[in-house]
């Protein structure tokens, strides 16, 4: 059995951290598009209304996200819930629910 490990880090002076909140009260909510000005290495989206969360970090397959349900069940989902790009991330429209309060954190 082989051990494979990877690690990368930025000097403290160039680390980017951003946090925010999001509420879409439209009848048909849109995808949550967050422009940060940097490529995040870790993204957390918390549904603060229902207390569930979705996470994605550098190195995960593009379609994978880690989901923690309200009951605490943790699964690796293959629905591309979070799409990371060079300027931020998108939380998919299919998962954005009307009148739910979201909080998010991105680390680059």
Chimera marker file (.cmm) of the C-alpha trace (Angstrom):
<marker_set name="trace">
<marker id="1" x="0.000" y="0.000" z="0.000" r="1" g="1" b="0" radius="0.5"/>
<marker id="2" x="1.385" y="3.362" z="-0.983" r="1" g="1" b="0" radius="0.5"/>
<marker id="3" x="0.734" y="6.659" z="0.711" r="1" g="1" b="0" radius="0.5"/>
<marker id="4" x="0.044" y="9.621" z="-1.537" r="1" g="1" b="0" radius="0.5"/>
<marker id="5" x="0.073" y="13.097" z="-0.087" r="1" g="1" b="0" radius="0.5"/>
<marker id="6" x="-0.003" y="16.573" z="-1.489" r="1" g="1" b="0" radius="0.5"/>
<marker id="7" x="0.160" y="19.934" z="0.175" r="1" g="1" b="0" radius="0.5"/>
<marker id="8" x="0.427" y="23.484" z="-0.965" r="1" g="1" b="0" radius="0.5"/>
<marker id="9" x="0.378" y="26.728" z="0.896" r="1" g="1" b="0" radius="0.5"/>
<marker id="10" x="0.731" y="30.422" z="0.352" r="1" g="1" b="0" radius="0.5"/>
<marker id="11" x="2.862" y="32.687" z="2.483" r="1" g="1" b="0" radius="0.5"/>
<marker id="12" x="0.705" y="34.354" z="5.128" r="1" g="1" b="0" radius="0.5"/>
<marker id="13" x="0.918" y="37.693" z="3.333" r="1" g="1" b="0" radius="0.5"/>
<marker id="14" x="-1.006" y="36.451" z="0.274" r="1" g="1" b="0" radius="0.5"/>
<marker id="15" x="-3.649" y="34.214" z="1.838" r="1" g="1" b="0" radius="0.5"/>
<marker id="16" x="-7.164" y="35.294" z="0.931" r="1" g="1" b="0" radius="0.5"/>
<marker id="17" x="-10.175" y="34.711" z="3.158" r="1" g="1" b="0" radius="0.5"/>
<marker id="18" x="-13.646" y="35.976" z="2.377" r="1" g="1" b="0" radius="0.5"/>
<marker id="19" x="-16.964" y="35.472" z="4.168" r="1" g="1" b="0" radius="0.5"/>
<marker id="20" x="-20.446" y="36.604" z="3.347" r="1" g="1" b="0" radius="0.5"/>
<marker id="21" x="-24.148" y="35.887" z="3.387" r="1" g="1" b="0" radius="0.5"/>
<marker id="22" x="-26.760" y="35.356" z="0.707" r="1" g="1" b="0" radius="0.5"/>
<marker id="23" x="-30.558" y="35.417" z="0.593" r="1" g="1" b="0" radius="0.5"/>
<marker id="24" x="-32.587" y="34.988" z="-2.592" r="1" g="1" b="0" radius="0.5"/>
<marker id="25" x="-36.286" y="35.622" z="-1.997" r="1" g="1" b="0" radius="0.5"/>
<marker id="26" x="-37.244" y="35.440" z="-5.690" r="1" g="1" b="0" radius="0.5"/>
<marker id="27" x="-39.978" y="33.003" z="-6.692" r="1" g="1" b="0" radius="0.5"/>
<marker id="28" x="-37.334" y="31.138" z="-8.718" r="1" g="1" b="0" radius="0.5"/>
<marker id="29" x="-33.961" y="31.526" z="-6.974" r="1" g="1" b="0" radius="0.5"/>
<marker id="30" x="-30.849" y="31.781" z="-9.113" r="1" g="1" b="0" radius="0.5"/>
<marker id="31" x="-27.454" y="30.191" z="-8.639" r="1" g="1" b="0" radius="0.5"/>
<marker id="32" x="-25.386" y="31.983" z="-6.013" r="1" g="1" b="0" radius="0.5"/>
<marker id="33" x="-22.454" y="33.487" z="-7.928" r="1" g="1" b="0" radius="0.5"/>
<marker id="34" x="-19.739" y="34.917" z="-5.693" r="1" g="1" b="0" radius="0.5"/>
<marker id="35" x="-16.917" y="36.950" z="-7.259" r="1" g="1" b="0" radius="0.5"/>
<marker id="36" x="-13.917" y="37.094" z="-4.939" r="1" g="1" b="0" radius="0.5"/>
<marker id="37" x="-11.014" y="38.198" z="-7.112" r="1" g="1" b="0" radius="0.5"/>
<marker id="38" x="-9.077" y="35.023" z="-6.240" r="1" g="1" b="0" radius="0.5"/>
<marker id="39" x="-9.354" y="31.280" z="-6.780" r="1" g="1" b="0" radius="0.5"/>
<marker id="40" x="-10.590" y="29.659" z="-3.574" r="1" g="1" b="0" radius="0.5"/>
<marker id="41" x="-8.894" y="26.525" z="-2.305" r="1" g="1" b="0" radius="0.5"/>
<marker id="42" x="-11.723" y="25.782" z="0.134" r="1" g="1" b="0" radius="0.5"/>
<marker id="43" x="-15.377" y="26.824" z="0.017" r="1" g="1" b="0" radius="0.5"/>
<marker id="44" x="-18.057" y="26.277" z="2.662" r="1" g="1" b="0" radius="0.5"/>
<marker id="45" x="-21.714" y="27.130" z="2.052" r="1" g="1" b="0" radius="0.5"/>
<marker id="46" x="-23.928" y="26.919" z="5.147" r="1" g="1" b="0" radius="0.5"/>
<marker id="47" x="-27.713" y="26.872" z="4.943" r="1" g="1" b="0" radius="0.5"/>
<marker id="48" x="-28.208" y="28.820" z="8.173" r="1" g="1" b="0" radius="0.5"/>
<marker id="49" x="-31.981" y="28.319" z="8.046" r="1" g="1" b="0" radius="0.5"/>
<marker id="50" x="-31.884" y="24.505" z="8.016" r="1" g="1" b="0" radius="0.5"/>
<marker id="51" x="-28.375" y="24.022" z="9.471" r="1" g="1" b="0" radius="0.5"/>
<marker id="52" x="-26.923" y="21.975" z="6.634" r="1" g="1" b="0" radius="0.5"/>
<marker id="53" x="-23.690" y="22.623" z="4.753" r="1" g="1" b="0" radius="0.5"/>
<marker id="54" x="-21.784" y="21.859" z="1.575" r="1" g="1" b="0" radius="0.5"/>
<marker id="55" x="-17.981" y="21.983" z="1.289" r="1" g="1" b="0" radius="0.5"/>
<marker id="56" x="-15.417" y="21.715" z="-1.485" r="1" g="1" b="0" radius="0.5"/>
<marker id="57" x="-11.657" y="21.963" z="-1.313" r="1" g="1" b="0" radius="0.5"/>
<marker id="58" x="-8.684" y="21.902" z="-3.631" r="1" g="1" b="0" radius="0.5"/>
<marker id="59" x="-7.977" y="18.449" z="-4.991" r="1" g="1" b="0" radius="0.5"/>
<marker id="60" x="-11.542" y="17.149" z="-4.919" r="1" g="1" b="0" radius="0.5"/>
<marker id="61" x="-12.947" y="15.839" z="-8.180" r="1" g="1" b="0" radius="0.5"/>
<marker id="62" x="-14.811" y="18.594" z="-10.034" r="1" g="1" b="0" radius="0.5"/>
<marker id="63" x="-18.205" y="16.925" z="-9.523" r="1" g="1" b="0" radius="0.5"/>
<marker id="64" x="-17.708" y="16.070" z="-5.840" r="1" g="1" b="0" radius="0.5"/>
<marker id="65" x="-18.786" y="18.022" z="-2.768" r="1" g="1" b="0" radius="0.5"/>
<marker id="66" x="-18.989" y="17.031" z="0.867" r="1" g="1" b="0" radius="0.5"/>
<marker id="67" x="-22.518" y="17.450" z="2.212" r="1" g="1" b="0" radius="0.5"/>
<marker id="68" x="-23.560" y="17.497" z="5.844" r="1" g="1" b="0" radius="0.5"/>
<marker id="69" x="-27.319" y="17.147" z="6.293" r="1" g="1" b="0" radius="0.5"/>
<marker id="70" x="-29.359" y="18.754" z="9.061" r="1" g="1" b="0" radius="0.5"/>
<marker id="71" x="-29.399" y="15.392" z="10.891" r="1" g="1" b="0" radius="0.5"/>
<marker id="72" x="-25.587" y="15.256" z="10.732" r="1" g="1" b="0" radius="0.5"/>
<marker id="73" x="-25.217" y="12.640" z="7.988" r="1" g="1" b="0" radius="0.5"/>
<marker id="74" x="-22.115" y="13.306" z="5.885" r="1" g="1" b="0" radius="0.5"/>
<marker id="75" x="-21.899" y="12.180" z="2.272" r="1" g="1" b="0" radius="0.5"/>
<marker id="76" x="-19.742" y="12.801" z="-0.761" r="1" g="1" b="0" radius="0.5"/>
<marker id="77" x="-22.193" y="13.988" z="-3.383" r="1" g="1" b="0" radius="0.5"/>
<marker id="78" x="-21.577" y="13.954" z="-7.123" r="1" g="1" b="0" radius="0.5"/>
<marker id="79" x="-23.806" y="16.867" z="-8.108" r="1" g="1" b="0" radius="0.5"/>
<marker id="80" x="-21.219" y="19.633" z="-8.584" r="1" g="1" b="0" radius="0.5"/>
<marker id="81" x="-22.941" y="21.721" z="-5.890" r="1" g="1" b="0" radius="0.5"/>
<marker id="82" x="-20.006" y="24.154" z="-5.787" r="1" g="1" b="0" radius="0.5"/>
<marker id="83" x="-18.133" y="25.131" z="-8.935" r="1" g="1" b="0" radius="0.5"/>
<marker id="84" x="-14.835" y="26.876" z="-8.244" r="1" g="1" b="0" radius="0.5"/>
<marker id="85" x="-13.430" y="29.230" z="-10.860" r="1" g="1" b="0" radius="0.5"/>
<marker id="86" x="-10.488" y="31.617" z="-11.119" r="1" g="1" b="0" radius="0.5"/>
<marker id="87" x="-12.417" y="34.542" z="-9.640" r="1" g="1" b="0" radius="0.5"/>
<marker id="88" x="-14.655" y="32.857" z="-7.044" r="1" g="1" b="0" radius="0.5"/>
<marker id="89" x="-17.331" y="30.180" z="-6.983" r="1" g="1" b="0" radius="0.5"/>
<marker id="90" x="-20.893" y="29.308" z="-7.936" r="1" g="1" b="0" radius="0.5"/>
<marker id="91" x="-23.348" y="27.484" z="-5.689" r="1" g="1" b="0" radius="0.5"/>
<marker id="92" x="-25.728" y="25.752" z="-8.081" r="1" g="1" b="0" radius="0.5"/>
<marker id="93" x="-29.217" y="27.063" z="-8.728" r="1" g="1" b="0" radius="0.5"/>
<marker id="94" x="-30.764" y="23.648" z="-8.087" r="1" g="1" b="0" radius="0.5"/>
<marker id="95" x="-29.603" y="23.847" z="-4.473" r="1" g="1" b="0" radius="0.5"/>
<marker id="96" x="-30.499" y="27.474" z="-3.787" r="1" g="1" b="0" radius="0.5"/>
<marker id="97" x="-33.885" y="27.476" z="-2.064" r="1" g="1" b="0" radius="0.5"/>
<marker id="98" x="-36.229" y="30.452" z="-1.823" r="1" g="1" b="0" radius="0.5"/>
<marker id="99" x="-36.138" y="32.398" z="1.444" r="1" g="1" b="0" radius="0.5"/>
<marker id="100" x="-33.254" y="30.452" z="2.957" r="1" g="1" b="0" radius="0.5"/>
<marker id="101" x="-30.371" y="32.341" z="4.537" r="1" g="1" b="0" radius="0.5"/>
<marker id="102" x="-26.929" y="31.168" z="3.443" r="1" g="1" b="0" radius="0.5"/>
<marker id="103" x="-23.545" y="31.989" z="4.861" r="1" g="1" b="0" radius="0.5"/>
<marker id="104" x="-20.352" y="31.221" z="3.004" r="1" g="1" b="0" radius="0.5"/>
<marker id="105" x="-16.598" y="31.228" z="3.516" r="1" g="1" b="0" radius="0.5"/>
<marker id="106" x="-13.856" y="30.933" z="0.921" r="1" g="1" b="0" radius="0.5"/>
<marker id="107" x="-10.143" y="30.553" z="1.545" r="1" g="1" b="0" radius="0.5"/>
<marker id="108" x="-7.610" y="31.039" z="-1.230" r="1" g="1" b="0" radius="0.5"/>
<link id1="1" id2="2" r="1" g="1" b="0" radius="0.2"/>
<link id1="2" id2="3" r="1" g="1" b="0" radius="0.2"/>
<link id1="3" id2="4" r="1" g="1" b="0" radius="0.2"/>
<link id1="4" id2="5" r="1" g="1" b="0" radius="0.2"/>
<link id1="5" id2="6" r="1" g="1" b="0" radius="0.2"/>
<link id1="6" id2="7" r="1" g="1" b="0" radius="0.2"/>
<link id1="7" id2="8" r="1" g="1" b="0" radius="0.2"/>
<link id1="8" id2="9" r="1" g="1" b="0" radius="0.2"/>
<link id1="9" id2="10" r="1" g="1" b="0" radius="0.2"/>
<link id1="10" id2="11" r="1" g="1" b="0" radius="0.2"/>
<link id1="11" id2="12" r="1" g="1" b="0" radius="0.2"/>
<link id1="12" id2="13" r="1" g="1" b="0" radius="0.2"/>
<link id1="13" id2="14" r="1" g="1" b="0" radius="0.2"/>
<link id1="14" id2="15" r="1" g="1" b="0" radius="0.2"/>
<link id1="15" id2="16" r="1" g="1" b="0" radius="0.2"/>
<link id1="16" id2="17" r="1" g="1" b="0" radius="0.2"/>
<link id1="17" id2="18" r="1" g="1" b="0" radius="0.2"/>
<link id1="18" id2="19" r="1" g="1" b="0" radius="0.2"/>
<link id1="19" id2="20" r="1" g="1" b="0" radius="0.2"/>
<link id1="20" id2="21" r="1" g="1" b="0" radius="0.2"/>
<link id1="21" id2="22" r="1" g="1" b="0" radius="0.2"/>
<link id1="22" id2="23" r="1" g="1" b="0" radius="0.2"/>
<link id1="23" id2="24" r="1" g="1" b="0" radius="0.2"/>
<link id1="24" id2="25" r="1" g="1" b="0" radius="0.2"/>
<link id1="25" id2="26" r="1" g="1" b="0" radius="0.2"/>
<link id1="26" id2="27" r="1" g="1" b="0" radius="0.2"/>
<link id1="27" id2="28" r="1" g="1" b="0" radius="0.2"/>
<link id1="28" id2="29" r="1" g="1" b="0" radius="0.2"/>
<link id1="29" id2="30" r="1" g="1" b="0" radius="0.2"/>
<link id1="30" id2="31" r="1" g="1" b="0" radius="0.2"/>
<link id1="31" id2="32" r="1" g="1" b="0" radius="0.2"/>
<link id1="32" id2="33" r="1" g="1" b="0" radius="0.2"/>
<link id1="33" id2="34" r="1" g="1" b="0" radius="0.2"/>
<link id1="34" id2="35" r="1" g="1" b="0" radius="0.2"/>
<link id1="35" id2="36" r="1" g="1" b="0" radius="0.2"/>
<link id1="36" id2="37" r="1" g="1" b="0" radius="0.2"/>
<link id1="37" id2="38" r="1" g="1" b="0" radius="0.2"/>
<link id1="38" id2="39" r="1" g="1" b="0" radius="0.2"/>
<link id1="39" id2="40" r="1" g="1" b="0" radius="0.2"/>
<link id1="40" id2="41" r="1" g="1" b="0" radius="0.2"/>
<link id1="41" id2="42" r="1" g="1" b="0" radius="0.2"/>
<link id1="42" id2="43" r="1" g="1" b="0" radius="0.2"/>
<link id1="43" id2="44" r="1" g="1" b="0" radius="0.2"/>
<link id1="44" id2="45" r="1" g="1" b="0" radius="0.2"/>
<link id1="45" id2="46" r="1" g="1" b="0" radius="0.2"/>
<link id1="46" id2="47" r="1" g="1" b="0" radius="0.2"/>
<link id1="47" id2="48" r="1" g="1" b="0" radius="0.2"/>
<link id1="48" id2="49" r="1" g="1" b="0" radius="0.2"/>
<link id1="49" id2="50" r="1" g="1" b="0" radius="0.2"/>
<link id1="50" id2="51" r="1" g="1" b="0" radius="0.2"/>
<link id1="51" id2="52" r="1" g="1" b="0" radius="0.2"/>
<link id1="52" id2="53" r="1" g="1" b="0" radius="0.2"/>
<link id1="53" id2="54" r="1" g="1" b="0" radius="0.2"/>
<link id1="54" id2="55" r="1" g="1" b="0" radius="0.2"/>
<link id1="55" id2="56" r="1" g="1" b="0" radius="0.2"/>
<link id1="56" id2="57" r="1" g="1" b="0" radius="0.2"/>
<link id1="57" id2="58" r="1" g="1" b="0" radius="0.2"/>
<link id1="58" id2="59" r="1" g="1" b="0" radius="0.2"/>
<link id1="59" id2="60" r="1" g="1" b="0" radius="0.2"/>
<link id1="60" id2="61" r="1" g="1" b="0" radius="0.2"/>
<link id1="61" id2="62" r="1" g="1" b="0" radius="0.2"/>
<link id1="62" id2="63" r="1" g="1" b="0" radius="0.2"/>
<link id1="63" id2="64" r="1" g="1" b="0" radius="0.2"/>
<link id1="64" id2="65" r="1" g="1" b="0" radius="0.2"/>
<link id1="65" id2="66" r="1" g="1" b="0" radius="0.2"/>
<link id1="66" id2="67" r="1" g="1" b="0" radius="0.2"/>
<link id1="67" id2="68" r="1" g="1" b="0" radius="0.2"/>
<link id1="68" id2="69" r="1" g="1" b="0" radius="0.2"/>
<link id1="69" id2="70" r="1" g="1" b="0" radius="0.2"/>
<link id1="70" id2="71" r="1" g="1" b="0" radius="0.2"/>
<link id1="71" id2="72" r="1" g="1" b="0" radius="0.2"/>
<link id1="72" id2="73" r="1" g="1" b="0" radius="0.2"/>
<link id1="73" id2="74" r="1" g="1" b="0" radius="0.2"/>
<link id1="74" id2="75" r="1" g="1" b="0" radius="0.2"/>
<link id1="75" id2="76" r="1" g="1" b="0" radius="0.2"/>
<link id1="76" id2="77" r="1" g="1" b="0" radius="0.2"/>
<link id1="77" id2="78" r="1" g="1" b="0" radius="0.2"/>
<link id1="78" id2="79" r="1" g="1" b="0" radius="0.2"/>
<link id1="79" id2="80" r="1" g="1" b="0" radius="0.2"/>
<link id1="80" id2="81" r="1" g="1" b="0" radius="0.2"/>
<link id1="81" id2="82" r="1" g="1" b="0" radius="0.2"/>
<link id1="82" id2="83" r="1" g="1" b="0" radius="0.2"/>
<link id1="83" id2="84" r="1" g="1" b="0" radius="0.2"/>
<link id1="84" id2="85" r="1" g="1" b="0" radius="0.2"/>
<link id1="85" id2="86" r="1" g="1" b="0" radius="0.2"/>
<link id1="86" id2="87" r="1" g="1" b="0" radius="0.2"/>
<link id1="87" id2="88" r="1" g="1" b="0" radius="0.2"/>
<link id1="88" id2="89" r="1" g="1" b="0" radius="0.2"/>
<link id1="89" id2="90" r="1" g="1" b="0" radius="0.2"/>
<link id1="90" id2="91" r="1" g="1" b="0" radius="0.2"/>
<link id1="91" id2="92" r="1" g="1" b="0" radius="0.2"/>
<link id1="92" id2="93" r="1" g="1" b="0" radius="0.2"/>
<link id1="93" id2="94" r="1" g="1" b="0" radius="0.2"/>
<link id1="94" id2="95" r="1" g="1" b="0" radius="0.2"/>
<link id1="95" id2="96" r="1" g="1" b="0" radius="0.2"/>
<link id1="96" id2="97" r="1" g="1" b="0" radius="0.2"/>
<link id1="97" id2="98" r="1" g="1" b="0" radius="0.2"/>
<link id1="98" id2="99" r="1" g="1" b="0" radius="0.2"/>
<link id1="99" id2="100" r="1" g="1" b="0" radius="0.2"/>
<link id1="100" id2="101" r="1" g="1" b="0" radius="0.2"/>
<link id1="101" id2="102" r="1" g="1" b="0" radius="0.2"/>
<link id1="102" id2="103" r="1" g="1" b="0" radius="0.2"/>
<link id1="103" id2="104" r="1" g="1" b="0" radius="0.2"/>
<link id1="104" id2="105" r="1" g="1" b="0" radius="0.2"/>
<link id1="105" id2="106" r="1" g="1" b="0" radius="0.2"/>
<link id1="106" id2="107" r="1" g="1" b="0" radius="0.2"/>
<link id1="107" id2="108" r="1" g="1" b="0" radius="0.2"/>
</marker_set>
